[in-house]
Amino acid sequence: MPFPILDNHMHLQPEGRNVEWVKEFHKAGGTHMILSHLPYKNIKIKTGQDFRKQYEITLKLAEKCRLETDVKVYVMLGPYPGYMAWLWEELGEEKTVETMTVGMDIAAEFVQEGKALGIGEIGRPHFPVSPAIWKRSNEVLKYGMKLAKENGCTVQLHTESASTEVWHELAGFADEASLPRERVVKHYSGPAILDSENFGLFPSVLASKTNISVAAGKGDRFMMETDFLDDPGRPGAVLAATTVPKRTKAYLESGIFTDEMVARIHGDWPRKVYGLDISLD
């Protein structure tokens, strides 16, 4: 029996194969994908309004995929967290924070217009930064959560590797913003799918064999992602575009997944977390 298969976090690039990868994803059994915004090298960020130009590229890539494939493509937009560190030296602290905040506001505008599903990937740098950059990154992250609450949407988070302490801290941020914890998706998660591990935030598990096997051994409260980059210099990174459908079908055949688990991972949870109409219609 056919069933939906969602990759919860992928990227496409204008200079990459973009729609051709989506065709391969579909051929492998993929039906739905969430296209998360990624920085584009050809558009330099000097002010917050420059994020609009970048977001429009992501939206155009999504529309191209919708026109040329049968995959249902949804978009997450937000100022990539690394910009907080990258812009700091050039623009200074206050201008950098202002730029990132405006980037959040513009992402929220696209959500209001129905062009974006939610705000992401936002968060804080995954690499070492100064205490000042870390502090201001958290402030901007909380602002993004506040906007998500106001707009009734979900956020996808990019952070350092999530220990139990990190999950707990992020859950506290969600509570401060009155954003339901289940509407905070931690991108690039390991198999921390239990409430005792993630404090009610929602894990988007990187779909390696080990991660998914361990996660499936605990339950089914997770979604799957590749964090595919469409980088011509790193083909197949982070995981290949076809990984989620192939792994889902293989694990169903081997008994690691049941039909009910697949229905929840690729159907029930996306409906609950994002409000998506996940179907094969």
N, C-alpha and C positions, 0 to 999 in steps of 0.2 A: 504493500500500500504506500503510495507516495506521501511524503511529509515535508513540511517546510524545513529548510536548513539556513540558519542565520550566522554570518560572521559578524560578530559584534564590534569589531574595530579593525578597519583596514584604511590604508592610504593609497591615493593615486597621485601621479605627478604628470604635468603636461609633457615633460621630456621623456617620460617612461612609456610603457606599452598600454597603460591605462585601460581603455575599453577591451583590448585584446585579453588582458588578464581576467577581466570580468566575464568574458565569454568562456574562458577556461574554467573559471569558478562555476559557472552555470552548467557546463558540460559535465563537470564532476559531481553535480547534484545540488549545488548551491542555489538558493532561491531568493534570499534576502541578504542585504549587507548594510552595515552602517559605515559610511564614509566619514572618517574623522579628519578635520582640517590639519594640515601640516605646513610649516613655513616653506615658502617658495623663494628660491635664491634670487629670482629676477625682480622681485619687488622688495626694496629696502624699506624697513620700518623706521621712519623719522618722527611721525606723529601717530596718534591713535587712528586717524582717518585712513592711514595706509593699510590698516587691517581690513578695511572694507574691500580694497582692491584685491587683497589675498583671498578673502572669503568668496568673492565673486568667481575666482578661478575654481575653487572647490565646488561651488554650485554649478558652474558650467560643465565640469567633469562629470558630476552626478547626472546632469540632464543628458549629456552625451551617452552615458551608459544606459539610461532609461530608454532613449530613442533607438539604440542599436542592440540592446539585449532584452531578455525577458526578466532580468533580475530586478527586484524592487529595491531601490536605493534610497536610503535615508541619510541625512547629513547632520553632523555635529560641528559647530563652529565655536571658536574661542581663541584667545591669544595664547600661543604656545608658551609654557612656563619658562623655557630657557631664555626667552627674550628679557626677562627681568635681569638676568646676569649679563646678557650680551649688550643691552642698551645702557646699563648702569654707568660704565666709564665714559661713554660718549655723551649721554644726555644728562647725567646726574640723577640723584635719588628722586627728587620730586617730579621731574619731568618724566622719568621712567615709569613711576607709579601712575601718573596721569595718563600716559600713553597706554599702559596695560588696562587701566580702568575704562578708558574710552573703547578699547578693543572689546571688552566685556559688554559694554552698552550696545555696541553695534551688533554683536552676536545675538543679544537679546532682541534687537529690532527684527532680525531675520527670523527668530522664533515667533515673534508676534505676527509676522507676515505669512507664517506657515511655510517658509522656505527652509527652515532648519528644524530638526527634531528636538535639539537641546543644545546645551553649552558644553563644549569640550574640544580637545582635551585641555583642561586647565589644571592648575595645581601649583607645584613648586619644582625647582630643578632637581633632577635625579643625581646631579654631580655636586661635589663640595662647593659651597659658596660662603661668603662672609655672614656673620650673625645678622648684620643689617639687611642684607638681601633676603635672607631667610625670613626675617620678621615681616618685611614688606610683602614678600611672596604670599605669606599666610594671610595678610590683610586683603590682598587682591583676590585670593582664593575664596575667602569668606564673602567678599562682595559678589563674586560670581554665584555662590550658593544662594545669596539673598535674591539676586536677579532670577535665579531658577525658581525659587519659591514664589516670587511675584508673578512669574509667567507660567506657573504650573508645569514646568518641564524638568527634565533630568539633567544631571551633570555627569560627564566622564572625567575622571581624575587621572592625572599623570603626576606621580610622585616618586620618591626613592622607593627601594624595595620595602614592602610592607611587613614589618614585624607586628606582633600583637599590640605593641605600644603605638605604632603608627596608625593601625586601624582604629584604636581607641581614641586617639587624638582627633582623627578625621571625623569620627562619629560625633565627637563633642562639637566640632565646627558645624556639622549639619544641624545639631540641636540648637546651636546659637542662632542659626538662620531660620529655624522652624521648618527646615526642609526634611521631609520624611527620609529616614536613613536608607530605605530601599530605593530611593531615587538618586542615590549617590553611587555611581558605578566606578569601581576601582579597576581601571584598565591595567593590563599586564600583571594580572594577579597570579600567584601560585595557587595551590589547591586548598586555600584557607576558606572553606565553604560553610563551616559551622558558625552559628551565632556566637559561640564562645571564642571564636578566632577573629571574626570580622565585625562583631557588635552590631549586626543588622545591616551594614552596608552591603552592596551587591557586588560579588566578585565576577569579573570578566576574565576567565582563566586562559592564559596563553596555552594554546592547544598542542603542547608537546605530548608525546606518548606518556611520559612519567606523570606530568601534571594531571592529565585527564584520567589516567588510571587511578591515581590516588584520590582525586576528587570524587570519581564515581564510586569508590569504595566507601565514601562517607555519606553520599546522598546525591541529590540532583539540583540543589539550589545554586546554580551557576549558569553563566552563558560562556560561549567559546569564542575565541578570537585568534587571529594570526599576527596582528600588528604588521601586516604586509606593507612594505615601504614603496614598492614600485620604483626602486632605485636602480638605474641601469648599471651602476658600479657595484651593486650588491644584489644580484638576482637571487630571489628566493628568501631574502631577509625581510623581516625577522623569521617568519615561517612562510612557506609558499602559499600563494593565493588559493590553491585547491585543498589545503590541509583540512579545514573544518569539515567540508562534505565528505572527503575521503575517510577521515578519522571517525566521523559519526557513523558512516555505513559499516566500516570495518569493525567498530566496537559493538555495533548492533548485531552483526553476524556472529561475532565471537562470544556474545553473551555478557560482555562488560556493561553494555547498555541494554535496557529493556525498551519496548515500544513506549511504555509510559514515561520513562526517563527522557527519551528523545522528544516526546510531545511537550514535556515541561521545559526542557532546556531551550528548545527552538520555537516554542509556541507560547506556553503559559507565562513564562517569565518575561519575555519581551513585551507581551501584552500588559502585564502588571507593572513593569518597571518604566516602560516608555509610553504605554497607551496605544501601542501599535495594533493594527488589524493584520495579524499574521495569518495568511491563508494562501492557498494555491490558486485562488480565483484570478 
